[in-house]
Amino acid sequence: VRTPMTREVRRVDASSIAEAGRLPHPVRAWWAHMPIPYLIVEASSAGEVSGATPDIRALEATEAGDATLLFARDDAAVRARFFAPGLGVDEDPATGSAAVALAAVMFFEGEGTGSLVVTQGVEIGHPSEIRIGWDGPSVALGGSVRPEEPRSLP
């Protein structure tokens, strides 16, 4: 799927949100509007992302309760977790829209073109792999999941 990027990205200090939700202290953080705002929080390592034990109810009470992506990057490999308790999803195993938001952040930070492989869902037993590539303001998105809980939307 090829899609346009977010409407707006801006760097923020998310220390208070991370502290309230018991997330690792951010290396950097951004708001990316998708059109709902996603808080994108960079952790220092994949181990820090994997070992995070967020307070989901406390995170829900913050301005980032609808959409928070916690990630760490090692070159083209990204380890990520996505929390959206305000939308009824404590932790999502595969979030394409968050991967697009992450690509928008990378573009905002000066990476005009690039690609990443996002591993997500491991901690909740539903591993997924999302591939994103961007060239200017458009993003290509693909990936794989194991269909263990098929769902239909009305």
N, C-alpha and C positions, 0 to 999 in steps of 0.2 A: 504494500500500500504506500502510495506517495501522498503526502499531506503538507500543507503549509505549517510553519512554526507558530509559536504562541504570539499573542498580541503584544505582550510586554514582558521584559525580564528586568529585574533590578536586584542589586546586591543588598543584603540586609544583615543586621546583627540579630541572630536568632538564639542567642545564649539563654535568654529568659524562657523562651518556649522550650528549648532543649532541656533546661533544668526542670521546668514544671512537668514535662512529659517523661522525664528520666531517660532522655536520649543522650548519646555521647556528645561531649562538647564539640560544637561545629568548628571545622577548619575554616570553612566558608559556607555561606548560605545565600539563597536567592528566593525571591518570589517570582514565579512564572505564571502568567495568567492564561488559562487554557479553554474556555473563558473563566471557569472558577479558578481562584488562586491556589497554586500548588506551592508548598514550601519545600524547597530542595535543599537538603542538608548534607554537606560533605563531611564524612568521618575520616579519621586518620588511617584506617586500615580495614581490610575485609574482615579481619577477626573482630574488630570493634563493632562493625555492622552486625555480624553474626551473633556476637555475644550480648547485644543490646537487649535489655529487658524493660521495654517502655511501660509506663503507667498509662494504659489506654484511656481510662476514664479521665485522668488529668490532662492528657493530650487533647482529648475531645473538647475539653472546656477552654482550650486556647484558640486563638484565631487561626491556627493551623489544623484544627480538628477535622476538617473535611478532606484534606489531602496533604500528606507529608511523605516525601521520598527521602529515605536515609540511604546514602551510598558511599562507597569508596572505590577509587579507580586505580588500576595498575596498568598503565599504557592503554590498550584497547579493551581490557577486561574490567568489568564493573560488577561489584557485588551490591545488591540493593534489597531494600525492604520498603514496602509501601503500606502506610497506615491511613485509614479513612473512617474512623469511628463515627464522625458526625454524619456520614452517609450510610451507616449501618454495616461497615466492613472494618472489623478490627485490624486485620492484615490480609492483603490481597496477594495471591501467588504470582500473578502475571499482569502487569499494568502497562499496556502499550501507550496510553496517553501520558503516563509519567516518564516513559522512555523518550517520547517526543519532547516533553518539557526539559529533560536532561540534555537532549541535543540542542535545544534552543539556548540553554545555559552555556554550553560549550561554544556555540556560535557567538553569543554575547561576550564571552571571555576572549574572543579573538581567533577561534579555530574556524576559519572560513569553510573548510571541508574536513570531514572525518568520519570515522565509523567506530562503533562500540558493540560489544557483546555483553548484555546485561543478564546476569544470573540472579534469579529471584525465586522466592517461595520455598527455599530449602528448609528454613527453620520451622515451617508449618507442614512439612511433609509433602509438598506439592511443587517440586522443582520445575522451573521454566527457564527458557533461554529466549531472550528478545534481541534481535539484531537491528541496529539503527545505523543509518548512514545519512549524512547531510552534505549538501553542496549549496552554499548560500542559504537562502531562507526556506528551502524545502527539505523535507525529511522522507527517507524511505524506511519502512518498518516491516519486519517479518520476525518469525520465530517458531518455537515449538513448545508444546505442553503435552502432558499425558491426560487424556480426557477421562478422569476418574469420577467426576461429578457433573455430567452433562446437565445443562440448564437451558430453558427456553424463556425468552422474554415475551410478554404479551404484545 
